Amino acid sequence: MSLGIAKSGLTLAAIAAICAALVAVTYHLTRDRIAANQQAMLEQSLAPALAGLEFEGPISESRLVIPPPHDLPGPGPAIVYRVFASGKPLAALIAVTAPNGYAGPIRILVGISYEGNVTGVRILEHRETPGLGDGIESTRSDWVYQFDGRSLGDPALAGWALKRDGGVFDQLSGASVTPRAVLQAIRETLLYFDAHREALFAAPASEDDK
Ligand SMILES: Cc1cc2nc3c(=O)[nH]c(=O)nc-3n(C[C@H](O)[C@H](O)[C@H](O)COP(=O)(O)O)c2cc1C
């Protein structure tokens, strides 16, 4: 190997080492800020399903991951955020997946008070058709607000269906597949909460993938 090639190699290695060091320093300087921003965004997306309830502490720190198999809607892990006030359980926000949307799975956040009333429902992710199924989004229509304050007793379980299926809830104009899937997921989440409420609030927060 000639001296020139060796020199070039050393120069390239030095440049690569400097670049790697710069990336590492930048990562360490911005890591905390990125994590804080991510947490703030998560808190902002969770709060609307809580109907303005006064609570304490960052919601995201009470995160509980429920791995499958479980009786919540959707095949993957479900995520539960526990919300407290004066140290007492106030509500739970449960992120579940309705597997049977028109265009695929629909991620839903179901807020439920400790007493079992819906505090709010928000659609986290979906691929439903604009102008048809996307009316489930709170920014597109009022459809999702009809669940506010409802519970397993209001209406009775048989009423937890679309009007056209014999229940009490509205469908969307020209689209019943999407609302049927979301409604079914909300009903299953309420049933799960009713059966597992004490255990949900007693479980320690999950540490992984925060
Ligand atoms: C291109 C296309 C997109 C559609 N997107 C949706 C949708 O996002 N959500 C939905 O519920 N139905 C959607 N539909 C309509 C369904 O096929 C179905 O007709 C509708 O949900 C009404 O159901 P119903 O016949 O029981 O009233 C779509 C239909 C077409 C042709």
The ligand as a Gaussian input file, in Angstrom:
#p B3LYP/6-31G(d) Opt

LIG

0 1
 C      -65.526000       2.711000      -2.379000
 C      -66.378000       2.411000      -1.181000
 C      -65.937000       2.789000       0.077000
 C      -66.700000       2.520000       1.218000
 N      -66.233000       2.874000       2.452000
 C      -66.947000       2.569000       3.558000
 C      -66.477000       2.901000       4.832000
 O      -65.410000       3.497000       5.032000
 N      -67.241000       2.545000       5.896000
 C      -68.428000       1.880000       5.764000
 O      -69.062000       1.585000       6.786000
 N      -68.915000       1.584000       4.554000
 C      -68.204000       1.906000       3.451000
 N      -68.715000       1.621000       2.223000
 C      -70.101000       1.158000       2.100000
 C      -70.327000      -0.249000       2.477000
 O      -70.044000      -1.059000       1.394000
 C      -71.791000      -0.436000       2.892000
 O      -72.593000      -0.339000       1.768000
 C      -72.193000       0.603000       3.900000
 O      -71.422000       0.454000       5.055000
 C      -73.653000       0.604000       4.243000
 O      -73.985000      -0.591000       4.820000
 P      -75.480000      -1.041000       4.768000
 O      -75.710000      -1.524000       3.394000
 O      -75.575000      -2.117000       5.809000
 O      -76.254000       0.193000       5.116000
 C      -67.943000       1.869000       1.080000
 C      -68.381000       1.498000      -0.203000
 C      -67.626000       1.748000      -1.308000
 C      -68.130000       1.347000      -2.667000

